[in-house]
């Protein structure tokens, strides 16, 4: 990614061209330990000062590992499809002056523009939480953007490593298409879902598909890492739309186009909504104390005036110690308003503007986390079926 200052240096007095942003689901505006370098909760894609895209060129059918290695070491991008011990197809890629390429994966090596790690359910990521074995590929996927309007963005499975290579071994799902070009899938796959009707308050969830290394669209495999591919979906493409979801098997990303972000609530708007709610001075119906959402820069710190909610019935209160039903279920409380027993959690304002489908006031909360956003945003995301990560 290039900062605006770099872009302005390359193109004086011009605003940098922004293709869009990738936002990681599961974080409310920033990673638990803070955004650092290429490891963050959102990543903006800007037009590069010089195109770095690549496109397929020469195809080699190799019968010896030495010859395959010699081609891969020529210093240009290539994808190797190992068919057997005695046969490998190597597709060389050449420079494409019309596109910019951005790579996403778990690796911290330099070819990766956006470093993504596994998202722990409930966003309980901290130094004590350990992932025994990540299911996210080190070089998970690449996004290729046209440098000319309308700046179309396309997604492809797998990314080039530090040697500018992509290797699909014997066990990887791979095949030759009727037109003769090779294609394949990564181990745990790159899945994409495009919303129906765009990313608006009227949007509906789409159907999850799998994207191949060459960008074709397939139905899902029987299991996440099965060697048999799904069926080719000929009437769909790998073009990302505003609101498209990308699942990397351990983390899910939301793609927002530059135009879509232009119509999205800003942090300033969300802050104004917070102040408007607090200015109404809502009260706890039992303790009669005033409730208030903490400021966005203290969104992870439970404060004295924080609103709390009983998730089973929806009644909102200030924090109190009574209502425990047992010592074993510390979070199970009895609501003093209706005596319904259930989880009792603090409410948090949704601070990630990219997740909002409208600019409505934060009136609805998700269960079991207690994040608050607009009604239409809550309804939209509650309908999204996220793929399951394989058992670790």
N, C-alpha and C positions, 0 to 999 in steps of 0.2 A: 504494500500500500504506500502511496505517496501523499505526503501532507499538502495542504493548500499552499504552503510557502514554497515547496518544491515545484508545484505546478505553476505558480505565478512566476517563478524564476525562469521556467521554460517558456511560458507564454505570458509576457508582461501585460498588465492591465486587463487580464481576462480571468473570469471565474473558472476554477477547475471543473472539468466535466465529471459529474458523479454518475456512475452506472447504477448504484444501489447499495444496499447494506444487507449483511447477514447478521441475524440476531439469534443467539442461542436460547432455546426454551429452557426454563427452569431457574432463571436468575432474574431478579427484580431490579434491573438497571446496571448491575456490576457483579463481578465474581465475588464470592464470600471474602476472599483475602485481598480483594482489590484487583483492578485491571492493570496488567503489566506487559508492556511490549506487545508482542504478537499474541499473547494469551489474555483474552478479554471476553466480555459477554456480547460484544457487537463489533463488526468489522466493516468499514466503509471501503467500497471499491471505486477508485478514481482512475480516470484515463491516464495512462503512463506517459512520461515524456517521450519514450520511444517504444514502439510496438514490440512485444515479446511473445506473440502468439506463434503457434506452429501448426502445420497441416501435413497430412500424409503425402509421401512422395514415392520413393523406391521400395519395392518388395523383394526380399531375398529368401530363398528356400535353402536352408543350411543342413548339411548332413553330419557335421562334426562340431562338438562343443567349442573347439578352438576357433573355428571360422566364425561362429556365432559371437564369441567373445570379442574377436577382432573387429567385427562390424559395430558392436555395442560400444567399443572404446574409441570410435572415430570422432567423438566430441560433439556429435549432433544428437538430437532427441530420437529415440526409437522405442518401439514396443515389440517385445519378444514373446512369441506363442510357442511353448514347448509342446509338441505333439507326441513325441516319444524320445527315447534316448538317442535315437539316430536322426531325428528330424525336428528342426525348429524353423518357424517362419518369423523373420525379422522385418518389421515395417519401419523404414526410416521416415523421419518427419523433417520438413524443411521450414525455414522462417516464413511467417505469414505477416506481411506488413499491415494487414487490415484488422488484426485482432490483438487484444490484450488477454493474457492468461493469468489466472489467480488460482493458487493451489491451497487446499484445506486438508488437514490431517493431524494426527497425534504427534508426529515427529517435530522436533524443534530444529531440525536442519534447515539451512538457508532456503531451499526451494519452496518451503511451506510458508505462505503468506499469513495464514490464520491458523494458529495452533489451538486445537480443540481437544479437551479431555472429557472423560466420562462424566455425565451428569448424574449425581446421586439423587434418588427419589426423595422429594421433600426438601431438596436443596440443602441437605445437611453436610455440605462439603466443608471440611476443615482439615487441619493438620493431622488429626487423629483418625480420619476416615481414609482407609486404604482400599484401592482397587486391586484385587488379587491378580486379575488378568484382564486387561482392557480388550474390548471387542471392536474398538475403533481402529481402522487401518492407519499405519504410520503415514501413508500417502493415500488418503481416502478418495479424494475427488478433485476435479479441476473445473473451474468456471471460465468460459471463454466469452469475452464481450466484443462486439463489433465496435470499432473506433469511430464509425460514422453513424449518424442518426438513422433509425431510432435506437441505436445502442443496444441491440438485441443481446441477451445473455443466455448462453447454453451451458448445460451441465453434462459432464462426462465422468464415468466411474474411473477411479485410480488416478494417481498423480505421478509425475516424473520424479525420480529420486535424485540424489546429489550427482549421479553419473549421467543424468538426463535419460534414464531408462525406466521402462515399466516392464516387469517380468511376470508372465502368467505361466506358472509351472505345470507339470503333468496333471496334477490333481485339480487344477482350476477349471471351471466351466468355460469352454472355448469351442469355436466352430467356424466353418467357412460358409459364408452366405452365398446364395445363388449367383450373385454378381462377381463372386470370387474373392471378396475382401474378408480378412479374418476379423473376428470379434470375440469378446469374452466378458465374464463377470468376475468381480472381486469376491473374496472368500465369504464375507458376511453381507455383501451387497450395498448398493447405494439406492435408496428408495426415495421417490418423489411423489408428492400429492399436490395437484393444482386445485384451488378452490373453485367452486362453480359460481359464476357471476362476479368474478373478481374479488378483491379484498375490500368489501364494503359491509354496511350493516345488514344488507340483504343476502350476503354470501352463505353458501352451503358447502359442507365438506365434499371433496372429490373422492377419487379412487386411488389407492396407493399403487404405484407402478415401480418397476425396477429399471434402472438406467445402465446400459452396457458401456464398455470401455470406449466404443466408438459413438456413443450417444443415441443408440436406438432404444425404443421403449418396449418393455416386456411385462406380461402379467407376473405376479409374484411366484417364486418357487414354492414347492410344497413345504419345505423348511428353509430357514434363512440361508444355510450354507450348502443346500443340496447341489449336486453336480449337474442335475438336469435343469435347463433353463425353462422359464415360462413361455407363453405364446407371444409372438411378435404382435404388437398393437400398431397397425400400420397407419391409423388415422390420428395418432398422437405423436408429439415431438418432444425433444429435450429442452425446448425453449422455456426459460423460467418466467413465470408471471408474478405480478404483485400478489404476495400472500402465499406463494408456493412454499411447501415444507420439504426439507431435505433430511432424511433420516440416515445417520451414519452408523447405526447399530451401537448405541451407547450415548449418543447425543443427537438432538434434533434441532435443525436450523430453520429459521424463517427468512425468506427472501423478500425484501421490500425494494421496489423500484424507486428511482429518484422522484418520479412523478407521484407515486403513491405516498412517499414520505412528505411531499409538499402539502398533501391534504390530510396529514396525520396530526393529531394534537401534539403540541410541543411541550417540553419540560415546563416552560413558562405557563402554558395553559393548565397543565396538571397542578402546578403550584397554586394557581389562582383558584382552582376548584377546591383544593385543600383548605385554603384560607377562607373560602366562602362557607364551607361546611363548619369550620371551627368558629367562624363569626356568628353562626346561628346559636352557638353555645348549647349544644345538645346535652341533656342530663341523664345520668343513670337513674332509672325509675325506682330504684330501691335506696341507694345511698344519696341520691339527689346531688351528687357532685358533677361538675362540668367535665365533659369528655372532649378530647382533642387529638387529632392525628399528629404525630411528630413530623418535623420538617424532613424533606427528602434526604438531606445529608445525614440524618439520624434514623434512617428507615429500618435499621436492624437492631435498634436499641429500644427495649420496652420502657416506656415512660409512665409516670404516675397517672397522667390523665388519659392514657391509651384506652380506646374502646375495646371491650372484649365481647365475644358472642358465644352463646350456647348453640352449637352447630345442629343439634337435633330439632330444635324448635325455632331458632333464628332470633331469639331475644337478645338485645344488646345491652350491656351493663358496663360499669366501671369494674376494675379488678376487686375481688373480695375473696376471702379465705374459706367461707362456709360452703356447704353443699356437697362435701366429699361423701361418697357412698361406700367406699372401701379403701383399705390401705394398699391393696394390690393394683387397683386402677386409679392412679393418682390424678389422671386427667378427666375422669368421669365425674361430672357434677350434676346436682339437681337444680334446675332453673327455679329461682324463687317466684317467678311470675306464673309458670304453668306446671311446675314440678316434673317436667320432662327431664329424663336423665340422658346425658350425652357428653361429648367432648366440649371443653371450654377453652377457647383460644383467643389470643390477641388479634385484632384486625389491623391489617397493613394496607396502606394505599399502594395501588399498582403504579410503579414509577417508570416502567419501560413503555415509552410512548408507541414503539413499533408494534405492540400487541393490540392496540386499540383499533376497532373497526369503525368507531365514530368518536365524536367529541362530547358525548353525553356525560352527565355528572356521575361520580362513583357511587352507585346506589346498591350494588349487588356484590356478594362475597362468594369466593370459591370455598368448597369444603374438600379436604380437611385443613387447608393451609391458612384460610382467613384473609387472602388478598382481595382487595376491593377494587372494582372497576365499574365501567358503565354496564347497564343491563344487556345491551346488544352484544358487547364484547364478551361478557360472561356466558351468554347463551351460545355464541358462536364457538368459543373454545371448549365448552362442555360437550359439544357434539363431535369433536375431533377424536377419531380412534388412532392412537399412536401405536406403531408396531412394537412388539415385545422383543426385548434383547434376549438372545439365547442364554440358557442356564450356564452360569459360570461355576 
